[in-house]
Amino acid sequence: MKDEENNQGVSLTATTAPESTTAGAPGEYFGLLLKGRYLVEHEIGRGGIGRVYLARDRQLLSRPVVIKVLVTASDDPAFIDWFHKKFRQEMEALVRINHPGVVAVLDSGEMPDGKPFLVMQYVEGITLRSVMDISGMDFARVARIAGQIGHALAAAHGKGVCHRDLKPENVMIEQPGSGEEQVKLIDFGVARVDDSLVATSAERTWVAGTPPYMAPEQLRGQPTFKSDIYSFGALAYEMLTGRTPFNAVTTVDLYELQRNGEFTPPAQVRRSLPEAAQAAIMRALSFHADDRHPTALAFGEELARALTGTPAAFTATVGAGGNRVTNVIQPQSRETSPSLPPGKRTPAGSPAPARSGLRKVAVAAALLVALAASFFFIARNRPTTDVQTASPSPAPIRSERVLDYWIVVRKYRDQKPYGAPFTLPGNILFDAGDHFFLHLSVSQPGYFYLLNEGPRPANDLPDYNVLFPKPGVNNGSALLAANQELVFPERGDGFVLDRERGTEKLWLVWSEVSVPELEAVKLVVNPQQRSMVTDPAQIRSVRDYLAKAQAESRASPQVDKEKSQTRVTTRGSTLIHRIELLHY
């Protein structure tokens, strides 16, 4: 069995220009005073067609600003003309919009070597991507962010600007203080602008964007303002579930999945999601643009209301100090909505070449900074993100520990999915090449470990792979919060059963306290050891612990056929349960 981790989207790059090896080299612009006021300090980011520098505006008390410089090594006049036009197009989009939720362009000019630059508002914050986690974000926080995105998009649309590349990397979050969060949309480099003075009609219909977030009509080169609403819906889906709604290998596959509606409703990934929130997201992801919400504002406020019971109250204050925005929502209990039954569909995808054992398939971590947006598809691979860790002082443990789990399966033939995905409560009989996801939720805080035991021993010892905890997820900690939901693997196309016959085992260990024998082996989750426990002494230690603790746990599994899930309970401090996966 292996962990299938494919890209979320595919980059179909028409042409890319290489980076300059001379112009714009590190240090070339440092210390320059531009237009008599902007003092360049240091580089803070770069991409294939530009560099970003931090500078100080000496006419405004050394206020930090961003200098975005066009850099290309191409001598092709067509390339140079296109790059210059791209810069003017981004400036045209941003100067139209005056809203605290959209990054502002302040000035423009040329470097001493003739390269154009933009002076933009410095956003001191983090990307939305960096705060997303595999189990989904807090409902109240998503409501606040969605409310602000809705207002910012509505402001852009009102000025005739369609963003066309809304994704987590292009949403910045500032924290000005008092627990507030200010959302700012960035990177309008591929925006479509109505009545543009820069772009031609052909350029306004270029296929542009990042595939997992692109609407069907956008894939056909016919974007509208409602294409941004679709992207907003995909973004909301990912904020709440930790994954994008569609996982396709090519844009043709993506379009077919969109047309057939082949994606898992979000409440089947996160069962505590309110039904009204699911309905809002499903509407935003409608295949036909006319079936979506009338405006981005309408969707943002509907989602915020569904998640918290309170509409998104948005106020903007504009004063001498600049723009300030506050999205006030009174948060309620995080997850109070009744659970929804498992569904019939799961993200589709295709497997990588099979190989024995549960392995992580390497992916390219090639996320460019915001300056690198262009008219072509941008390759996108979701980076691993941290889950919010539980409090170090968990609440008192209830007398009975409860763990729910279910498995979503997708059958494959000739490395292609066939039939509808289905949900099973536990032990499974597999064909080689089948894909599956393990979902679980825990009732109390505690330490959770997940191990895979291969079907055949090695040197008369069990073959163990550590699936959780691991670096980059939950900050590498096994400690979970009460009512936390998890899905394994956290991204990609799921676990894949190889051709080695026999019975694999998934060991679920959930303890009131950390388990030293399992804490000792979690460090094997690294590119070199590939999650495999190879030290004989550690293998024996894990084997002996599992045997002894399972006997003492006396866990009692009960299958709920209506929900297609299994509930495991124990009166002890540690719950151990084994799921068997039979190959044939």
Secondary structure, DSSP 8 states (H G I E B T S, - for coil): -EEE---SS----S------SSTT-TTSSTT-EETTTEEEEEEEEE-SSEEEEEEEETTTTTEEEEEEEE------HHHHHHHHHHHHHHHHHHHH---TTB--EEEEEE-TTS-EEEEEE---EEEHHHH--TT---HHHHHHHHHHHHHHHHHHHHTTEE-S--SGGGEEEEEEETTEEEEEE---TT-EETT-SSS-HHHHTS--B-GGG--HHHHTT---HHHHHHHHHHHHHHHHHSS-S---SSHHHHHHHHHHT-S--HHHHSTTS-HHHHHHHHHHT-SSGGGS-SSHHHHHHHHHHHHHSS--EEEEEEETTEEEEEEE-----SS-S------S-----------SSS-B---------GGG--SSB--------------SS-----SSEEEEEEEEEE-EETTEE-S--EEESS-EEE-TT-EEEEEEEESS-EEEEEEEE-SS-BTTB--EEEEESBTTBGGG--EE-TT-EEEESSSSSEEE--S--EEEEEEEEEESS--HHHHTTGGG-STTTTTB---HHHHHHHHHHHHHHHHHH--EEEEETTTTEEEEEESSSEEEEEEEEEE-
